[in-house]
Amino acid sequence: MPYHLHFGEADPLRIRFAISPLWETHCAVRVLARPRQQGYHLPWLRRIAEAARGVDLAPLHLLMPLRGHSPDFLYPPPIRPAADFHEEIDALRTTDPVLAADDFARALAETPGAADTAHGRRMLADPADSLHWLADLLERAWEALIAPDWPRLRALLEADVAYHSRRLAEGGLERLLAELHPAFGWAEETATLTVDYHGEHVRALDGQGLVLMPSVFTWPDVVSGFDPPWQPTVAYPARGIGGLWTEARERTPDALARLLGRARADVLCALDEPAGTSALAHRLGLAASSVSAHLSVLRAAGLLTSRRYGHQVLYERTPLGIALAVSQPDADRP
């Protein structure tokens, strides 16, 4: 049965977006054990394979059943719109052991025999120690799997938030939900969001509003089902993940490089989604100062536009920039 999230009068006014590096870490660990979710991420999987072998992820995988409950406290809704990983992991370490014990028991019960493994017995016997042990493990997973690519991931997630925030302002909640994912349904007569997801969950938002959280590693699913005391939240696949791991130089036509110069053309072609200077510099392997100079020239030429999001400026292609980047014939290719 689908999940049902019931909106009160004030809840549509309290829709907000957030990004969580802790969530991405947890979902990346899950992807390693789920071939179904690996399609878009094969370049990343090949690059991090050796680092992943250096981290014992078995205890975390034990808490990730194919169906049913996973511990909310291990990847809670974001504590603020753009929290730092270490801020989130420090908050995790303060989890009430009673709450952790209940989460452990529910999650382990979803997989036959999980509670009888050595890791399962440790979690049930000493939840207070186990939550710190698992927090340490998540921190190692973050450093090995996510931190090296976080600028690129964050840029994609921030671009998704910027895009959908604009769509919410332009078309309202019902249109936004219809665009986010096919699993979302909106019943106007009851002010209820349904999420077509395995399991059953019913929750009244009660004035807390709803956090919408784009995710790179959640694809192809949407995820919800957070119980009190957690903030009502829905995670959905971010836009643009199909080209996330494609290097910009692989997309830059030689004809465009001859017209604009290789580096400047790479910058233009890398902007499939809005991005900031530091994210582009990381993606292209260029100095931030060089990328900034190229962005200024491209914007002055009418190929880019810019707008502020939080503490950074995001650049995106204008219609003319899109036409050049995606339609340029490449005479050097057959």
PyMOL commands that set and color helices and strands:
alter all, ss='L'
color gray80, all
select helices_A, chain A and resi 11-14+21-32+35-37+39-53+58-62+72-74+85-93+97-109+114-116+118-125+127-180+241-243+248-250+254-260+262-270+277-284+288-300+319-327
alter helices_A, ss='H'
color red, helices_A
select strands_A, chain A and resi 3-6+15-17+184-187+192-195+201-204+210-215+233-237+304-309+312-317
alter strands_A, ss='S'
color yellow, strands_A
deselect
rebuild
show_as cartoon
